[in-house]
Amino acid sequence: MRHQWGDAQGTWLTVIGCMHEKNIWHEVAHLLGAEDHYGDGMNRCKNPDRCIMTYGKTEGVLCEEALAEIRNYISTLKG
């Protein structure tokens, strides 16, 4: 595991390292297509103070960009 909080490998595997509810949702959101909104992904997020896809957040929500990433991924699954 690269991070103490957890780690995700694409949309097929996640490891939870910290049992905060928001951390679990962060890692599960990766399984649904959301990207990290920190490091190289920081410019994606329009609400970094509240977005749980930023690093180390134990409070907050999925921002609009994270929800758009999830919707986009789900649309690729429809057959």
ABEGO torsion letter per residue (X at the ends): XABAAEBBBEAABBBBABABAAAAAAAAAAAAGBBBABEAAAAABABAAABAABBGBABEBBBAAAAAAAAAAAAAABX
